[in-house]
């Protein structure tokens, strides 16, 4: 018998698949297409267990769908621009381009070694000019249509990244890449994409994505943040300015006794210029902008402000109310200014008490009065309006429409819908990214690079400046140019695009990755898009997925696409988690640095932490490459798929890896031990009569086909699919172990079961199944096989398990033919030895039979 040597087997079949081009695909109108895509990786240097799991999940689906007759597109590429490459290049004293391309080469070889069924002819890398040329063209057209613009604004700045972050990249006030780095606000010129032009459609289409997890859709709805309310207009005293305020509580406008600006609001400096309070306001603004937005708005942060010296008119009462600048007001929410109603908002109440500002009750409880002098906190429940002019006595909720109608007639307000979502800031002051194709001309202003001059190529002969700063602003050969309109000397834009721009349309490029006349071939992208099944992490629920939806709608409106949404179905796989090891002296330890519960570096006893996401920072990582070298890729794939359903976290378990390895060896031995018999005979076709024990194997075979098909097709529950195959294996193995000599009819049934087992396992462990399939004298590859269908007739059981009770308590069970008559069931139940012991000499009062289910003997 041949020994199972996975390295030899896997390399053999990977070479054959590549040589025969089994996974290359082209458009075929005669076949139903299926576009399967996993989120492409950043080329960090080596794949990790998260990659291995994510791509194994996708590969099962791709292989299964091919065997079901679909025309499957399953591509792979590289999210190759971005800060990690720059940071790694600095650490390794090399160029980001060299670092990136070397990593791509290595990771490609690793993915091929895992046996993933990618069409490698479609491989893309977003750092190549032939890719970002089209990204720049899309930007130019967005600029011409007013969807891309530059403005001076306060932006989120990360000192560690030395660049601007989009709002979505700020998590709890810190950088999404550096959780310990607080983000500060900084005023500068930045480029934006007008995602807000599509906000209504983005929100509405959340209801048209039934194939997406509700958790992701909820996160997107919350981030878009629709609020129904009103815009109220507060004219500034002794000025032509009017301050617009968004509120959802127009019922409280009569109680607005002061107004608060966000420190970033452009009117702050304009209104205070030349006033005695100017210096104090400037100092407050500067101090506040050094604090991140999370801390400014946190419940525990002390609410602070400064009086501007200016007043505005309450649009309902006409009275003058003071204007403050406050630390808790954010420019990006609403209009950057709020009306403050201290009696009915706790934050405003605390602010008013601190600065001795007027309180005016405008909502009282339905059954009592409310005095400003006696209030110790804001009254935030519903009630009856008071001190509210013509609306006194009305329930406050009923008065909301009446009040805004009244103000609208006075041209002091109107109904509106506000959104939390703001335009997407894409300017990055980094080198390793796609150059923004704009020329700044002293005469003509911002001018897009002509489309026939694209791409604006990122020069690869430049070195990063100290601290990772971009060399582009310091390199005349890059930024010195001529204005495309007037021909005068001009300066090229030196900001590069946010790396999320590349990933917002890469799935379209896979449809025609070598097309050189447009971003993609419209006919081919029309055939393949949308992606039928997208697989990736929940951490991209807002950033990548929201931006991709936006880009798809923009490209549709430009005439490139005929779809409104990029991904029909979305699976967000769980994380791979493992316990952590920590030494008091050396901190976190890698698993190989621990032996017998002690640190191998110092011999101290180590502490074992809770299971958490595998991470280099906590060193609780397992290298897939080491597992492949020890067990083979199929064992790694099987463990990743068997240990947990894909949407849940996978808890790492060394015994689980060993278990997968042992099972594959058992399958190998089953085929090898019986290869001579199995190779010479045809599989059972379900026609001839066979004995009952063989019918059990035949039934189990078709039950397994049904179970595995449903688990993959309907739920992606590969763990239960694998369990079903294991049960089939045990049924066959047990039968063979209890029979010394078998007739040909028995071998034919065993062959049907064994070959079915190999086919069902093939999407999960493709290499070993190919080898064993070949060992059974098949010339065709399993990669070209059709998925089996189960026979309904074979599923029917000939017998059933009947429970026997005595006085309602279960005392025994028996297997009986389904055709057995009720009287015969009674007789068999009474003949059961265990029942006879419980009945003994007692008189039987009644004997109840529920056909094919139970017998209850009442004594």
C-alpha positions in Angstrom: 0.0 0.0 0.0 1.2 3.5 -0.9 1.8 5.8 2.0 0.0 9.2 2.0 2.6 11.9 1.1 0.6 15.1 0.8 3.5 17.3 -0.5 4.1 15.0 -3.5 0.4 14.6 -4.2 -0.5 18.2 -4.0 2.4 19.6 -6.2 1.5 16.9 -8.8 -2.1 17.9 -9.1 -1.5 21.7 -8.8 0.9 21.4 -11.8 -1.7 19.4 -13.8 -4.5 21.9 -13.1 -2.3 24.8 -14.2 -1.0 22.9 -17.3 -4.5 22.0 -18.4 -5.9 25.4 -17.5 -8.9 24.0 -15.7 -9.7 27.2 -13.9 -9.3 29.6 -16.9 -12.7 31.0 -17.8 -14.3 33.1 -20.5 -17.7 34.4 -21.3 -20.2 31.7 -22.4 -23.8 32.7 -23.2 -24.8 29.0 -23.0 -23.9 28.7 -19.4 -25.2 30.4 -16.2 -22.4 32.5 -14.8 -21.3 32.5 -11.2 -18.8 35.2 -10.0 -17.2 34.2 -6.8 -14.8 36.6 -5.2 -12.9 36.9 -1.9 -11.7 40.3 -0.8 -8.2 40.5 -2.3 -5.3 40.8 0.1 -2.7 43.4 0.8 0.7 41.9 -0.1 2.1 41.9 3.4 4.7 39.2 2.8 3.0 35.9 3.7 -0.5 34.6 4.0 -1.8 34.1 7.6 -4.5 31.8 8.9 -7.2 34.4 8.2 -6.2 34.3 4.5 -6.2 30.5 4.6 -9.7 30.3 6.0 -11.2 33.0 3.9 -9.8 31.6 0.6 -10.6 28.0 1.6 -14.3 29.0 2.1 -14.3 30.7 -1.3 -12.6 27.8 -3.1 -15.1 25.2 -1.9 -17.9 27.3 -3.3 -16.1 27.9 -6.6 -15.2 24.2 -7.1 -18.7 23.2 -6.1 -20.4 25.6 -8.5 -18.2 24.4 -11.4 -19.2 20.9 -10.7 -22.8 22.0 -10.8 -22.3 23.3 -14.3 -21.9 27.0 -13.7 -19.4 29.1 -15.6 -17.4 30.2 -12.6 -15.2 33.3 -12.4 -12.8 33.1 -9.5 -10.0 35.7 -9.7 -7.2 36.9 -7.5 -5.3 40.2 -7.3 -3.4 42.4 -4.9 -4.5 45.6 -3.0 -1.0 46.8 -3.5 -0.9 50.5 -2.7 -1.0 52.0 0.8 0.9 52.9 4.0 1.8 49.4 5.2 4.1 49.0 2.3 5.8 52.3 3.0 6.2 51.5 6.7 7.6 48.1 5.9 9.9 49.5 3.3 11.3 52.0 5.9 11.8 49.2 8.5 13.6 47.0 5.9 15.5 49.8 4.2 14.1 49.1 0.8 11.8 50.7 -1.7 8.0 50.3 -1.4 7.8 49.0 -5.0 10.4 46.3 -4.5 8.9 45.4 -1.2 5.4 45.1 -2.7 6.4 43.1 -5.9 8.6 40.7 -3.9 5.7 40.1 -1.5 3.3 39.5 -4.4 5.6 36.9 -5.9 5.9 35.1 -2.6 2.3 35.2 -1.6 1.2 34.1 -5.1 3.3 31.0 -4.7 1.7 30.4 -1.2 -1.8 30.7 -2.6 -1.0 28.3 -5.4 0.5 25.9 -2.9 -2.9 25.9 -1.1 -4.5 24.7 -4.3 -7.0 27.5 -4.7 -8.8 27.4 -8.0 -8.0 30.9 -9.3 -7.9 32.0 -12.9 -4.4 33.4 -12.5 -4.5 34.8 -16.1 -6.7 37.6 -14.6 -4.4 38.6 -11.8 -4.2 42.3 -11.2 -2.0 44.5 -8.9 -3.4 48.0 -8.2 0.0 49.6 -8.0 0.6 48.9 -11.7 0.1 51.9 -14.1 -2.2 49.8 -16.4 -4.6 49.5 -13.4 -4.5 53.0 -11.9 -4.5 54.7 -15.3 -8.3 53.8 -15.4 -8.7 54.9 -11.8 -7.3 58.3 -12.8 -9.6 58.4 -15.8 -12.7 57.8 -13.6 -11.5 60.5 -11.2 -11.1 63.0 -14.1 -14.7 62.3 -15.2 -15.9 62.6 -11.7 -14.1 66.0 -11.5 -15.8 67.1 -14.7 -19.2 66.1 -13.4 -18.7 67.8 -10.0 -18.3 64.6 -8.1 -14.7 65.3 -7.2 -13.7 68.6 -5.7 -11.0 70.2 -3.5 -11.7 72.5 -0.6 -10.0 73.8 2.5 -11.4 72.1 5.5 -10.6 70.5 8.8 -9.5 66.9 8.3 -8.6 64.0 10.5 -4.8 63.8 10.8 -2.8 60.9 12.1 0.8 61.8 13.1 2.0 58.2 12.9 0.6 57.8 9.4 1.6 61.3 8.4 -1.6 61.6 6.4 -5.3 62.5 6.4 -7.9 59.9 7.3 -11.5 59.6 6.1 -14.2 59.9 8.8 -14.7 56.1 8.4 -11.1 55.5 9.3 -11.3 57.1 12.7 -12.3 54.5 15.3 -13.1 55.8 18.9 -11.0 58.9 18.2 -8.0 56.9 17.0 -6.4 55.8 13.7 -7.9 52.6 12.3 -4.4 51.3 11.6 -2.9 52.5 14.9 -5.4 52.1 17.8 -3.2 53.9 20.2 -2.7 57.0 18.0 -5.2 59.8 18.7 -6.4 61.6 15.6 -6.4 65.4 15.6 -8.1 67.9 13.4 -6.0 69.9 11.0 -7.0 72.5 8.5 -5.7 71.9 4.9 -6.7 71.5 1.3 -8.1 68.1 0.5 -9.8 66.3 -2.3 -13.3 64.9 -1.8 -15.7 62.6 -3.6 -19.3 63.5 -3.4 -20.7 60.3 -1.9 -23.5 62.5 -0.4 -25.0 62.8 -3.9 -25.9 59.2 -3.6 -26.8 59.0 0.1 -30.5 58.5 -0.5 -30.0 55.7 -2.9 -27.3 54.1 -0.8 -29.8 54.0 2.1 -32.8 52.8 0.0 -30.8 50.0 -1.5 -30.0 48.6 1.9 -33.6 47.2 1.7 -32.8 45.6 -1.7 -29.8 43.4 -0.6 -31.5 40.3 0.9 -28.3 38.3 0.4 -26.3 40.5 2.8 -26.1 39.9 6.6 -28.5 42.1 8.5 -25.7 43.1 10.8 -23.7 44.7 7.9 -26.8 46.5 6.6 -27.6 47.9 10.0 -24.0 49.2 10.3 -24.4 50.9 6.9 -27.8 52.4 7.8 -26.4 53.7 11.1 -23.3 55.2 9.4 -25.5 56.9 6.7 -27.5 58.1 9.7 -30.8 59.5 8.3 -32.5 62.0 10.6 -35.9 63.7 9.8 -36.0 67.2 11.1 -35.8 70.9 10.1 -33.4 73.6 9.2 -34.0 76.7 11.3 -32.5 80.1 10.4 -31.0 82.3 13.1 -30.0 85.8 11.7 -26.9 87.3 13.2 -27.4 90.7 14.8 -25.7 93.6 13.0 -24.7 91.3 10.2 -25.9 89.9 6.9 -25.1 86.4 8.0 -27.7 83.8 8.8 -26.8 80.7 10.9 -28.6 77.6 9.8 -29.2 74.9 12.4 -30.4 71.4 11.9 -32.7 70.0 14.6 -35.0 67.1 15.1 -36.7 69.0 18.0 -38.3 72.0 16.4 -41.0 71.7 19.1 -38.4 73.2 21.6 -37.4 76.2 19.5 -39.1 78.7 21.8 -36.8 77.4 24.6 -33.6 78.0 22.6 -31.7 80.6 24.7 -28.3 80.4 23.1 -26.6 79.0 20.0 -23.3 77.0 19.8 -20.8 76.8 16.9 -18.4 74.0 16.3 -14.8 75.3 16.6 -14.2 74.3 13.0 -17.1 76.4 11.6 -15.8 79.0 9.1 -18.1 81.7 10.5 -16.4 81.6 13.9 -13.3 83.6 12.9 -15.3 85.8 10.6 -17.9 86.8 13.2 -15.3 87.4 15.9 -12.8 89.3 13.8 -12.1 92.7 15.4 -14.3 92.0 18.5 -12.8 92.0 22.0 -13.4 88.2 22.3 -11.4 87.4 19.2 -8.2 86.3 21.0 -10.0 84.2 23.6 -12.0 82.5 20.9 -8.9 81.8 18.7 -7.1 80.3 21.7 -10.2 78.1 22.6 -10.5 76.9 19.0 -6.8 76.0 18.8 -7.0 74.2 22.1 -10.1 72.3 21.2 -8.9 71.2 17.8 -6.0 69.3 19.4 -8.6 67.0 21.0 -10.0 64.2 18.9 -13.7 64.2 18.1 -14.4 61.0 20.2 -13.0 62.7 23.4 -14.8 65.9 22.6 -18.2 64.3 22.5 -17.7 61.6 25.2 -20.2 61.7 28.0 -17.5 62.1 30.6 -15.8 65.0 28.9 -16.4 68.4 30.6 -18.5 70.6 28.3 -16.7 73.9 27.7 -17.2 76.9 25.5 -16.4 80.6 25.0 -18.7 83.6 24.2 -18.1 85.1 20.7 -19.4 88.5 21.7 -22.1 88.2 19.0 -25.8 87.5 19.1 -28.4 86.1 16.8 -32.2 86.1 16.7 -34.3 83.2 17.8 -36.5 82.7 14.7 -39.6 81.9 16.8 -39.4 84.5 19.6 -37.4 87.2 17.8 -35.2 87.7 20.9 -31.5 88.1 20.8 -29.6 85.1 22.1 -25.8 84.8 22.6 -23.6 82.8 20.3 -21.0 80.5 21.9 -18.3 78.2 20.5 -18.5 74.8 22.3 -16.2 71.8 22.4 -19.0 69.2 22.0 -20.3 70.6 18.7 -18.8 68.9 15.6 -18.6 70.6 12.2 -19.3 67.4 10.3 -22.6 66.7 12.0 -25.7 68.7 10.8 -24.6 72.2 9.9 -21.9 72.6 12.5 -24.1 74.8 14.7 -26.8 73.9 17.2 -29.6 75.7 18.9 -29.3 75.0 22.7 -32.4 74.3 24.7 -31.0 73.9 28.3 -34.3 72.9 29.9 -34.9 69.9 27.6 -31.3 68.7 26.8 -29.0 67.5 29.5 -25.8 68.6 27.7 -27.2 72.0 27.1 -28.5 72.2 30.7 -24.9 71.5 32.1 -23.4 74.1 29.7 -26.0 76.8 30.7 -25.5 76.2 34.4 -21.7 76.5 34.0 -22.0 79.8 32.1 -25.0 81.2 33.8 -27.2 81.2 30.7 -31.0 81.7 30.6 -33.3 78.7 31.2 -36.8 78.7 29.7 -39.2 75.7 30.1 -41.3 75.1 27.0 -42.5 71.5 27.7 -44.1 70.6 31.0 -45.3 67.2 32.2 -49.0 66.6 31.4 -50.1 66.6 35.0 -47.9 69.2 36.7 -45.9 72.4 36.3 -42.2 72.8 35.9 -40.1 75.6 37.4 -36.7 76.7 36.0 -35.5 77.6 39.4 -36.2 74.2 40.8 -34.7 72.2 37.9 -31.7 70.0 38.8 -31.6 68.3 35.4 -33.2 68.7 32.0 -36.8 67.5 31.4 -36.5 65.2 28.4 -39.8 63.4 28.3 -42.8 64.4 26.2 -45.5 66.8 27.5 -47.5 69.9 26.9 -46.1 73.1 25.3 -45.8 76.3 27.5 -44.1 79.6 26.8 -44.4 78.7 23.1 -46.6 81.5 21.7 -49.6 80.2 19.7 -48.7 76.6 20.3 -49.2 76.7 24.1 -51.3 73.8 25.3 -50.5 71.5 22.4 -48.8 68.1 23.0 -45.2 68.7 21.9 -45.1 65.9 19.4 -48.3 67.0 17.7 -46.9 70.6 17.5 -43.7 69.7 15.6 -45.3 70.0 12.1 -47.3 73.1 13.1 -44.3 74.9 14.3 -42.2 74.2 11.2 -45.1 75.2 9.0 -45.3 78.5 10.9 -41.6 79.2 10.6 -41.6 78.2 6.9 -44.3 80.9 6.2 -42.0 83.4 8.0 -39.1 82.1 5.8 -37.2 81.1 9.0 -37.1 77.4 8.5 -38.2 74.3 6.5 -38.5 70.5 6.8 -35.5 68.5 5.8 -33.7 65.2 6.1 -30.1 65.2 7.4 -27.5 62.5 7.0 -24.5 61.6 9.2 -22.6 60.5 6.1 -20.2 63.2 4.8 -18.2 63.4 1.5 -15.3 61.0 1.2 -11.9 62.6 1.7 -9.5 60.8 -0.5 -6.3 63.0 -0.3 -3.3 61.2 1.2 0.0 63.0 1.7 1.9 59.8 1.1 4.0 58.5 -1.7 2.9 54.9 -2.3 -0.4 55.6 -4.0 -2.1 56.6 -7.3 -1.3 60.2 -8.2 -4.3 62.5 -8.3 -4.5 63.6 -12.0 -4.9 67.3 -11.5 -2.7 70.3 -12.5 -2.8 73.5 -10.5 -2.5 76.5 -12.8 -2.1 80.1 -11.5 -4.4 81.3 -14.3 -6.8 78.4 -14.9 -7.1 77.0 -11.4 -7.5 73.2 -11.0 -7.3 71.5 -14.4 -7.7 67.8 -15.0 -4.9 66.0 -16.8 -6.2 65.3 -20.4 -7.4 61.7 -20.7 -5.0 60.9 -23.6 -2.1 61.8 -21.2 -3.1 59.3 -18.6 -1.7 57.7 -16.6 0.2 60.1 -14.4 2.8 57.6 -13.5 4.1 57.4 -10.0 8.0 57.7 -10.3 9.7 54.6 -8.8 13.2 56.2 -8.7 12.4 58.3 -5.6 13.2 57.6 -1.9 11.0 58.3 1.0 11.8 61.3 3.1 12.6 61.2 6.8 9.6 60.0 8.9 8.0 58.4 5.8 7.1 61.8 4.2 6.3 61.7 0.5 9.1 62.8 -1.8 6.6 64.0 -4.5 6.3 67.6 -3.2 10.1 67.9 -3.2 10.7 66.5 -6.7 10.5 69.1 -9.5 10.7 66.5 -12.2 7.3 65.2 -10.9 5.4 68.3 -9.9 6.7 70.8 -12.5 4.5 70.7 -15.6 2.5 72.8 -18.0 -1.2 73.8 -17.8 -3.1 71.6 -20.3 -5.4 74.7 -21.1 -3.1 77.7 -21.4 0.4 76.1 -21.6 1.8 78.2 -18.8 4.0 76.7 -16.1 1.9 74.8 -13.5 2.2 72.4 -10.6 1.1 68.9 -10.6 -1.0 67.7 -7.6 1.3 65.8 -5.2 -1.4 64.1 -3.0 -2.2 60.5 -3.8 -5.5 58.7 -3.6 -6.8 56.8 -0.6 -6.1 53.1 -1.1 -9.8 52.4 -0.7 -10.3 54.0 -4.1 -8.5 51.1 -5.8 -10.6 48.5 -4.0 -13.9 50.3 -4.9 -13.9 49.0 -8.4 -11.3 46.2 -8.7 -14.0 43.6 -9.0 -15.1 45.2 -12.3 -11.6 45.1 -13.7 -11.4 41.3 -13.2 -14.0 41.0 -16.0 -11.4 42.2 -18.6 -8.1 42.8 -16.8 -6.1 43.3 -20.0 -8.5 45.6 -21.7 -6.7 48.8 -22.8 -9.4 51.0 -24.2 -11.4 51.7 -21.1 -11.6 50.7 -17.4 -13.2 47.5 -18.6 -14.9 45.9 -21.5 -18.6 46.8 -21.2 -19.8 43.5 -22.8 -17.7 41.4 -20.6 -18.4 43.3 -17.4 -22.1 43.1 -18.4 -21.8 39.3 -18.5 -20.0 38.8 -15.2 -21.2 41.6 -12.9 -22.6 41.7 -10.3 -20.5 39.5 -8.1 -22.7 36.6 -7.1 -20.9 35.8 -3.8 -18.5 38.1 -2.1 -16.6 36.9 1.0 -14.6 39.0 3.4 -14.3 40.4 6.9 -16.9 42.3 8.9 -14.3 45.0 9.5 -15.0 46.3 6.0 -18.7 46.7 6.6 -18.5 50.5 6.3 -15.3 51.4 4.6 -14.8 49.2 1.6 -18.3 47.9 1.1 -19.9 51.4 1.3 -17.4 52.9 -1.1 -17.8 50.0 -3.5 -21.6 50.6 -3.6 -21.0 54.3 -4.2 -18.5 53.7 -7.0 -20.8 51.2 -8.7 -23.6 53.7 -8.8 -21.2 56.4 -10.2 -20.0 54.1 -12.9 -23.6 53.2 -13.8 -24.4 56.8 -14.2 -21.3 57.3 -16.4 -22.6 54.5 -18.7 -19.9 51.9 -17.8 -22.2 49.6 -15.9 -25.7 48.4 -16.1 -26.1 47.5 -12.4 -26.8 49.5 -9.2 -25.1 47.2 -6.7 -21.8 45.3 -6.9 -22.4 42.3 -4.7 -25.6 40.1 -4.7 -24.6 38.0 -1.7 -22.2 38.7 1.1 -20.6 36.4 3.6 -18.6 37.9 6.4 -16.4 35.1 7.8 -15.4 35.0 11.4 -11.9 35.6 12.8 -9.3 32.9 13.5 -8.7 33.1 17.3 -6.1 31.5 19.6 -5.1 31.8 23.2 -2.1 34.1 24.0 1.1 33.3 25.9 2.8 35.9 28.0 6.0 36.0 30.0 6.5 38.6 32.8 9.9 39.5 31.3 9.5 39.0 27.6 5.9 40.0 27.1 3.8 38.1 24.5 5.4 34.9 23.2 5.0 33.0 19.9 3.7 29.4 20.4 7.2 28.0 19.6 8.7 30.1 22.4 6.7 28.1 24.9 7.6 24.6 26.2 5.9 22.8 29.0 4.3 25.9 30.2 7.5 27.9 30.4 9.2 30.6 28.4 12.1 29.2 26.4 13.9 32.5 26.6 14.2 32.7 30.4 12.6 29.6 31.8 9.9 31.5 33.7 6.3 30.1 34.0 4.1 31.8 31.4 0.5 33.1 31.7 -2.1 31.9 29.3 -4.5 34.6 28.1 -8.0 34.4 26.7 -8.5 33.4 23.0 -8.4 36.4 20.7 -7.9 37.2 17.1 -4.6 35.9 15.7 -2.3 38.9 15.5 1.4 39.7 15.2 1.1 42.1 18.0 -0.1 39.4 20.5 2.1 36.7 18.8 -0.7 34.1 18.9 -0.2 33.3 15.3 0.1 30.0 13.5 2.0 30.0 10.2 0.0 28.2 7.5 3.3 27.5 5.6 4.6 25.5 8.5 1.4 23.5 8.7 1.5 22.9 4.9 5.0 21.6 5.1 4.1 19.2 8.0 0.6 18.1 7.1 -0.1 19.3 3.6 -2.6 21.9 2.2 -5.6 19.6 2.3 -5.3 19.1 6.1 -5.1 22.9 6.6 -8.1 23.4 4.4 -10.1 20.7 6.1 -9.4 22.0 9.6 -10.3 25.6 8.6 -13.6 24.4 7.2 -14.5 21.7 9.8 -13.7 23.6 13.0 -16.6 26.2 12.7 -19.3 27.5 10.4 -17.7 30.2 8.2 -19.6 33.2 9.7 -18.4 32.4 13.3 -15.0 32.8 14.8 -12.7 29.8 14.5 -11.1 28.8 17.8 -7.6 27.4 17.0 -7.1 23.8 18.2 -3.9 21.8 17.6 -5.9 18.6 18.2 -8.3 19.6 15.5 -5.5 19.8 12.9 -4.3 16.4 14.0 -7.9 15.1 13.7 -8.2 16.4 10.1 -4.8 14.7 9.3 -5.9 11.4 10.7 -9.2 11.4 8.8 -7.5 12.0 5.5 -5.1 9.2 6.2 -8.1 6.9 7.0 -9.7 7.8 3.7 -6.4 7.2 1.9 -6.1 3.7 3.5 -9.7 2.8 2.7 -9.1 3.3 -1.0 -5.5 1.9 -1.1 -6.4 -1.2 0.9 -9.2 -2.0 -1.4 -7.9 -0.5 -4.7 -7.7 -3.9 -6.5 -11.4 -4.8 -5.8 -12.7 -1.2 -6.4 -10.8 -0.7 -9.6 -12.1 -3.8 -11.4 -15.8 -3.3 -10.8 -18.5 -0.8 -11.8 -20.3 1.2 -9.1 -23.8 0.1 -8.1 -26.5 1.8 -10.3 -29.4 1.2 -8.0 -31.2 -1.2 -10.3 -30.5 -4.7 -9.1 -31.9 -6.1 -5.9 -29.4 -6.1 -3.0 -29.3 -7.3 0.6 -30.5 -5.2 3.4 -27.1 -4.3 4.8 -26.0 -3.2 1.3 -29.3 -1.2 1.0 -28.2 0.6 4.2 -24.9 1.7 2.5 -26.7 2.7 -0.7 -29.2 4.7 1.4 -26.4 6.4 3.4 -24.6 7.3 0.1 -27.6 9.2 -1.2 -28.5 10.7 2.1 -24.9 12.1 2.2 -25.3 13.5 -1.3 -28.5 15.3 -0.3 -27.0 16.6 3.0 -23.7 17.8 1.6 -25.4 19.5 -1.4 -27.9 21.3 0.9 -25.2 22.3 3.4 -23.0 23.9 0.7 -25.8 25.3 -1.5 -28.1 26.8 1.2 -26.0 27.6 4.2 -22.2 27.3 3.5 -22.1 24.9 6.5 -19.0 23.1 5.4 -18.5 21.7 8.9 -21.8 19.7 8.8 -21.1 18.7 5.2 -17.8 17.2 6.3 -19.5 15.5 9.2 -22.0 13.8 6.8 -19.1 12.5 4.7 -17.4 11.2 7.8 -20.6 9.3 8.7 -20.6 7.8 5.2 -17.0 6.8 5.6 -17.7 5.1 9.0 -20.7 3.2 7.5 -18.5 1.8 4.7 -15.5 1.2 6.9 -17.5 -0.7 9.5 -19.1 -2.8 6.8 -15.7 -3.7 5.3 -14.2 -4.5 8.8 -17.0 -7.0 9.6 -16.9 -8.9 6.3 -13.9 -11.0 5.2 -15.1 -12.0 1.7 -17.4 -9.9 -0.4 -19.3 -10.8 -3.6 -19.1 -8.4 -6.6 -22.5 -6.9 -5.8 -21.2 -5.8 -2.4 -18.0 -4.3 -4.0 -20.2 -2.4 -6.5 -22.2 -0.8 -3.6 -19.0 0.0 -1.7 -17.5 1.5 -4.9 -20.5 3.8 -5.4 -20.2 4.9 -1.8 -16.4 5.4 -2.0 -16.5 7.4 -5.2 -19.3 9.5 -3.9 -17.2 10.2 -0.9 -14.3 11.4 -3.0 -16.5 13.6 -5.2 -18.3 15.2 -2.2 -14.9 15.8 -0.5 -13.3 17.2 -3.6 -14.1 20.9 -3.2 -12.8 20.7 0.4 -9.7 18.6 -0.1 -9.1 18.6 -3.8 -5.6 17.1 -4.0 -6.0 13.8 -2.1 -9.4 13.2 -3.7 -7.8 13.7 -7.2 -5.1 11.2 -6.4 -7.5 8.6 -5.0 -9.9 9.1 -7.9 -7.0 8.5 -10.3 -6.0 5.4 -8.2 -9.4 3.9 -9.0 -8.5 3.9 -12.7 -10.3 7.2 -13.7 -8.5 9.1 -16.5 -10.6 12.3 -16.1 -9.9 14.9 -13.4 -12.3 15.4 -10.5 -12.1 19.1 -11.4 -14.1 18.3 -14.5 -16.6 16.0 -12.8 -20.3 16.7 -12.5 -21.7 17.0 -9.0 -23.7 13.9 -8.1 -27.5 13.9 -7.6 -29.3 11.8 -5.1 -32.0 9.3 -5.9 -35.3 9.9 -4.0 -36.1 6.2 -4.1 -32.8 5.4 -2.4 -33.6 7.7 0.6 -36.7 5.8 1.6 -36.2 3.8 4.8 -37.5 0.2 5.0 -37.7 0.2 8.8 -38.1 2.6 11.7 -37.2 2.9 15.4 -40.1 2.4 17.7 -39.9 3.5 21.4 -41.4 1.2 24.0 -42.7 2.7 27.2 -44.1 1.2 30.4 -46.5 3.6 32.1 -45.2 6.5 30.0 -41.5 5.9 30.8 -39.1 4.8 28.0 -37.8 1.3 28.8 -36.7 -0.1 25.4 -36.5 0.5 21.6 -36.8 -1.8 18.6 -36.3 -1.6 14.9 -39.3 -2.8 12.9 -40.2 -3.0 9.2 -42.4 0.0 8.1 -44.9 -2.5 6.7 -45.4 -4.3 10.0 -49.1 -4.4 11.1 -50.2 -2.9 14.4 -51.0 -6.3 16.0 -47.5 -7.6 15.1 -45.9 -4.4 16.6 -47.9 -5.1 19.9 -46.6 -8.7 19.9 -43.0 -7.8 19.4 -43.1 -5.1 22.1 -44.4 -7.6 24.6 -41.8 -10.1 23.6 -39.0 -7.6 24.3 -36.9 -9.0 27.2 -36.5 -5.6 29.0 -40.3 -4.9 28.8 -41.0 -8.3 30.2 -38.8 -7.4 33.2 -40.7 -4.2 33.9 -44.1 -5.7 33.4 -43.5 -8.9 35.3 -46.7 -10.3 36.9 -48.5 -7.0 36.7 -51.8 -7.0 34.8 -51.7 -5.0 31.5 -54.6 -2.5 31.6 -54.0 -1.0 28.2 -51.6 -1.2 25.3 -51.4 2.0 23.1 -49.7 1.9 19.7 -48.7 5.0 17.7 -47.8 3.5 14.3 -44.1 3.6 13.5 -43.4 5.7 16.6 -44.1 4.2 20.0 -45.8 1.5 22.1 -47.0 2.4 25.6 -47.8 -0.5 27.9 -50.0 0.6 30.8 -49.9 -1.8 33.8 
